[in-house]
């Protein structure tokens, strides 16, 4: 039996601060939710022509359950109708397994006297494909596009519940934002799991660094990448996609323990059927657990704590701000920073360590981490989840009976590998994996969990670049063989859609490997795989919005201090104040947003809020 500690005072204080700050918007949101929930169920709230259109393609048996009337005009018992929103495509390895899910869901719903329809599909792009290309400039805004696609799917308004099928970077936040705009619906998220382990992430990174130095060619690099990314399922490093799954577990939006079960595992299909049973349990038992009530201030704080305790993706300091806003809740980087000061780091999963997510799962996975955080008072235990047993259910690991396939859950037990997961009593660090930086260059964040301790403070002259290509050119010309802080600006939401700059990691890692003290400062994003090179990212306000990065000149000395939480350009204050903002270069201003569909996102760039405000385009 667990010895549950009282809620940590900082967790309690941050939650209270968020609740007070959010009270007007949250109250208005809940009023809309309650009004929507109070309407007649499903098809009963629509006209006959509307209903006929909605169910015209259904088999007769399903049509009768959905409309309460069979083809002989006999009144029958109505069953709940589940709307499926799917991000399936076979371009994304993580989403390819979702192809078979709708038929499986429909069959299980039918067995339980309910119906299910694919309400709509949403776009899902792979950042691994678009890294370093023009297509990456659509990546961040694809989140809000997915949210809008989810809203379009659910706008048919004949659903009693919803299942969200998606896994990767912007897809889960987009589905969640969209679902929260239909907050009256019980909603369960259904993942597909990670691919089995291939070439280790550390070996893959070594080959990337060798390629950056010209020591291996394209054939060797492609062979290594293909050995790492080799099968259906999520990439195995702990980036944004897998951080999504950890956060959904901590928020109680999955079937417990679903996150990191591989596609093709015997238990996988049964977990998907269990998602159907779970969402129908809410509707049949009249248990009031719509997603807009499940996602409250406590749930959001639980997600933030889980992110920090696992050294998760920096992208979620943008995405979960937007998720919270969709539920009428306002969080900011000060909240993350306060929590990071007290939340212990319990995992070492690549890029924070050498293990991949399969090793994380084998060592105890989300169940172990959630149990440790719950017992130590770092998570709110009294939250609503999609399961009747609450958050405690998420401390267990699922399995199927070898003979009859029936699901059962067992306690995560002790860590099976202390080099991968540790208890709160012996963490990898007493602080979380993310840090807020502030100073005369603005506000920024850094992922410190992967950065060696002796690299937490970097002070050096800077080189200013207006694009990541310019940095690569300087590296290839051997111009960066020195202590240097590389400033890459004009990379924020308003400038070019805030692409990830993951392709900067190999050259900077090479420089660091040579013994130089290097760092990156940018108003852009890094991948969820942000690694061992210190990187002050998401600098806000961005240069294109008049932020101070537009004042920086090559040769200025910059100090990045992750221990003190500061980011300063060491220029005399009077001189700094007198400096004019450099304009975005004309070539960039002309080329940004042209080609590869970027023109279609011009309005999003114009209306995007700051990174700290979630880079939202819909507020």
Secondary structure, DSSP 8 states (H G I E B T S, - for coil): --------HHHHHHHHHHHHHHHHHHHHHHHHHHHHHTS--GGGGS-HHHHHHHHTTS-HHHHHHHHSB-TTS-B-----EEEEEE---SSSHHHHGGGGHHHHHHHHHHHTT-EEEEEEE-----HHHHTTSGGGGGHHHHHHHHHHHHHHHHTT---SEEEEE--SHHHHHHHHHHHHTTTTSEEEEE---B----S-HHHHHHHHHHHHTTSS-HHHHHHHHHHHS-SSSB-SSSSHHHHHHHHHHHTT-SSTT-TT--TT-HHHHHHHHHHHHHHHHHHHTT----HHHHSSHHHHHHHHHHHHHTT--TTHHHHHHHHHHHTT----HHHHHHHHTTS-B-B-BTTSSSB-HHHHHHHTHHHHHHHHHHHTT-S-SS---SSTTGGGGGGEEEEE-TTT--EEEEE--S-S-TTTB--GGG-SBSS-SEEEEEETTEEEEEE-TTS-GGGSEEEEEEEEESSHHHHHHHHHTT---SSEEEEE-S-SHHHH---B-TTHHHHHHHHHHTT--EEEEESSB--TT--SSEEEEEEES-GGGT-GGGG--TT-EEEEETTTTEEEE-S-HHHHHH-------HHHHHHTT-STTGGGGHHHHHH---GGGTT-S--
